[in-house]
């Protein structure tokens, strides 16, 4: 009779052979091809999946353990590529990429849809009175500040003073825009007034993001060649990255703040909301949530996370540095941020 240990040894040996011959996954890169829009959208649909918020601490720790074991080439026998990818995205959903610390729950990308649908829905429901505008714009910018802090760069943390300035200026800009426009559109059709919250959010994004990343405009952001070799810091790359993020954020908010406004304006003319006025906020929040579930990942994917810039557009000192290294580089690459 054969020794069962022989079969176990054979299975273990076969698994080792498979590990050596099968291409290893690069867990430092997304699962999907980021050079295509669909690849980027698939990546962000996974990153922003609200179901990740339901993962327990135990599940998150298990995901972290498997990712670390896989990177060390010590994953358990029989683990599939899909299991590794699932663990990677679970891990990425909760742990900071630079520090490895567990992120604040409401600051995670997976919290974007549930948090924004609630805040945006209420901003659009209670937009007519100044106290309501003040309160919901303050709540919105407080949430944005939390997201910005949670997703800060561990390599060079955003100073608290800078976050504070960004928060105060963005809140002031949003409130001034909303209150000012509300006073202007009082005599305009009701639909026009419903677009005021979107204008306020767009104005706040135009202030908040450049303010939060103002240090990058002064000192530049790291740029790399196609092989990941760091060339230096470029202010021109920052000037390219920040507008892309602003545009993405504004387009992200647009469907959830424009389409529901049109629908609710039509419902206001009917009998449903007159008979059941308490349905106003729930309907609005639900509509915003449905649209944000698609708009958030699809607008995050508008521009590649790993953006590129022609060498000819770089600062002179960086062009000279590339020339010293032998040249032959047409583009440099950088992380544009979210």
GULUM-306321 format. One line per field, with one value per residue (C-alpha): residue number from 1; residue in one letter; z, y, x. Coordinates in steps of 0.5 Angstrom, whole numbers, plus 500, padded with zeros to 3 digits. Example, Ala and Ser with C-alpha at 12.3 -4.5 7.8 and 13.67 -1.06 7.14 Angstrom:
<recs>
num c(1,2)
residu c(a,s)
Z c(516,514)
Y c(491,498)
X c(525,527)
</recs>
This chain:
<recs>
num c(1,2,3,4,5,6,7,8,9,10,11,12,13,14,15,16,17,18,19,20,21,22,23,24,25,26,27,28,29,30,31,32,33,34,35,36,37,38,39,40,41,42,43,44,45,46,47,48,49,50,51,52,53,54,55,56,57,58,59,60,61,62,63,64,65,66,67,68,69,70,71,72,73,74,75,76,77,78,79,80,81,82,83,84,85,86,87,88,89,90,91,92,93,94,95,96,97,98,99,100,101,102,103,104,105,106,107,108,109,110,111,112,113,114,115,116,117,118,119,120,121,122,123,124,125,126,127,128,129,130,131,132,133,134,135,136,137,138,139,140,141,142,143,144,145,146,147,148,149,150,151,152,153,154,155,156,157,158,159,160,161,162,163,164,165,166,167,168,169,170,171,172,173,174,175,176,177,178,179,180,181,182,183,184,185,186,187,188,189,190,191,192,193,194,195,196,197,198,199,200,201,202,203,204,205,206,207,208,209,210,211,212,213,214,215,216,217,218,219,220,221,222,223,224,225,226,227,228,229,230,231,232,233,234,235,236,237,238,239,240,241,242,243,244,245,246,247,248,249,250,251,252,253,254,255,256,257,258,259,260,261,262,263,264,265,266,267,268,269,270,271,272,273,274,275,276,277,278,279,280,281,282,283,284,285,286,287,288,289,290,291,292,293,294,295,296,297,298,299,300,301,302,303,304,305,306,307,308,309,310,311,312,313,314,315,316,317,318,319,320,321,322,323,324,325,326,327,328,329,330,331,332,333,334,335,336,337,338)
residu c(x,x,x,x,x,x,x,x,x,x,x,x,x,x,x,x,x,x,x,x,x,x,x,x,x,x,x,x,x,x,x,x,x,x,x,x,x,x,x,x,x,x,x,x,x,x,x,x,x,x,x,x,x,x,x,x,x,x,x,x,x,x,x,x,x,x,x,x,x,x,x,x,x,x,x,x,x,x,x,x,x,x,x,x,x,x,x,x,x,x,x,x,x,x,x,x,x,x,x,x,x,x,x,x,x,x,x,x,x,x,x,x,x,x,x,x,x,x,x,x,x,x,x,x,x,x,x,x,x,x,x,x,x,x,x,x,x,x,x,x,x,x,x,x,x,x,x,x,x,x,x,x,x,x,x,x,x,x,x,x,x,x,x,x,x,x,x,x,x,x,x,x,x,x,x,x,x,x,x,x,x,x,x,x,x,x,x,x,x,x,x,x,x,x,x,x,x,x,x,x,x,x,x,x,x,x,x,x,x,x,x,x,x,x,x,x,x,x,x,x,x,x,x,x,x,x,x,x,x,x,x,x,x,x,x,x,x,x,x,x,x,x,x,x,x,x,x,x,x,x,x,x,x,x,x,x,x,x,x,x,x,x,x,x,x,x,x,x,x,x,x,x,x,x,x,x,x,x,x,x,x,x,x,x,x,x,x,x,x,x,x,x,x,x,x,x,x,x,x,x,x,x,x,x,x,x,x,x,x,x,x,x,x,x,x,x,x,x,x,x,x,x,x,x,x,x,x,x,x,x,x,x,x,x,x,x,x,x)
Z c(500,498,504,504,505,498,495,500,498,491,491,495,490,484,487,488,480,479,483,479,472,473,472,478,479,480,486,485,479,478,475,469,463,465,458,456,459,460,464,468,469,471,476,480,480,484,488,490,491,497,499,502,508,510,511,518,521,521,513,512,516,512,506,508,510,504,500,504,503,496,495,499,495,501,499,501,496,492,492,485,482,483,490,490,486,491,497,494,493,500,503,498,500,508,508,506,501,504,511,511,517,517,514,517,515,512,508,504,497,498,502,497,494,501,504,498,496,503,503,496,497,503,500,494,498,503,498,499,506,508,515,511,505,511,514,509,505,512,512,505,506,512,509,503,508,512,505,503,510,509,502,504,501,507,503,504,509,507,513,518,517,509,510,515,510,504,508,511,504,500,505,504,497,497,502,498,491,494,498,492,487,491,492,484,482,486,480,476,474,480,476,476,483,484,480,485,490,484,482,489,489,483,486,492,488,484,491,495,491,488,495,498,493,493,495,489,485,489,489,484,484,483,475,473,466,464,468,474,475,479,475,479,481,476,477,470,472,478,473,469,474,479,473,471,478,479,472,474,481,478,472,478,482,475,474,481,482,475,473,480,480,473,475,482,478,474,481,484,479,480,486,489,493,495,498,501,502,506,500,498,501,500,493,492,496,492,485,487,490,484,479,484,484,476,476,481,478,471,472,476,470,465,466,467,475,472,467,462,460,454,456,452,457,463,466,463,469,468,461,462,467,462,457,462,463,455,453,449,453,450,456,464,468,475,479,478,485,486)
Y c(500,507,512,518,522,521,523,530,531,530,535,540,539,540,546,549,547,551,557,557,556,561,568,572,577,584,587,594,595,594,588,591,595,602,605,604,607,601,598,604,604,597,598,604,600,595,601,604,598,600,593,593,598,591,587,585,587,579,579,585,582,576,580,583,577,574,580,580,572,573,578,574,568,564,564,558,552,552,559,562,568,571,570,574,579,579,580,586,590,588,590,597,599,599,600,607,605,609,608,601,604,602,609,612,609,615,617,611,611,605,610,615,613,612,619,623,621,623,629,631,629,633,639,639,638,643,649,655,658,661,656,650,652,654,647,642,646,646,638,637,641,637,630,633,635,628,624,629,627,620,619,624,622,618,620,627,628,635,639,640,648,647,642,647,653,649,647,654,657,651,652,660,659,654,658,665,662,658,664,669,665,664,671,672,666,668,671,665,659,654,649,654,655,647,648,652,647,644,651,651,644,646,652,649,644,649,652,646,642,647,649,643,641,648,645,641,647,650,644,639,632,626,624,617,614,608,603,607,610,617,623,629,633,637,643,643,636,638,644,638,633,638,641,633,632,638,636,629,631,636,631,626,631,633,627,626,634,635,629,629,636,636,630,633,639,635,631,638,640,633,631,626,630,635,629,626,631,627,623,629,627,620,620,625,621,615,618,621,615,611,616,616,609,610,617,616,610,612,620,617,613,620,621,615,615,614,620,622,629,630,631,637,640,639,644,646,643,636,636,637,631,627,629,627,620,619,622,617,619,622,622,622,619,621,620,625,623,623)
X c(500,503,505,500,505,508,502,502,509,508,502,507,512,507,505,512,513,507,509,516,513,506,507,507,501,504,500,503,499,491,488,486,490,490,491,484,478,474,480,481,473,473,479,475,468,472,475,469,465,461,460,467,465,461,468,470,476,478,476,481,486,486,486,492,496,495,497,504,505,504,509,514,512,509,502,498,498,492,491,488,489,482,483,489,486,480,485,489,482,480,486,487,480,482,489,493,498,504,503,500,495,488,484,478,472,468,474,475,474,468,465,464,457,454,456,456,449,446,450,448,441,440,444,439,433,434,437,432,434,441,441,440,445,450,449,450,455,459,458,460,466,468,467,471,477,476,477,483,486,485,488,494,500,504,511,510,504,499,500,494,495,494,488,485,486,483,477,476,476,473,467,467,467,461,457,458,456,450,447,449,446,440,439,440,435,429,425,428,424,424,429,434,434,435,442,445,448,451,454,457,460,464,466,468,472,476,478,479,483,489,489,490,496,499,505,506,505,511,516,513,511,515,516,519,521,517,521,519,526,525,528,526,520,516,512,509,507,503,500,498,495,491,486,485,483,478,475,474,471,466,464,463,458,454,450,447,446,443,439,435,434,430,426,424,422,417,415,414,409,405,401,405,410,404,400,407,412,416,418,422,428,428,427,432,437,436,436,443,446,444,447,453,454,456,459,464,468,467,469,475,477,477,484,489,492,499,499,504,508,512,519,519,514,518,522,529,533,529,530,538,538,535,540,545,542,543,536,532,526,520,515,515,510,507,501,496,492,484)
</recs>
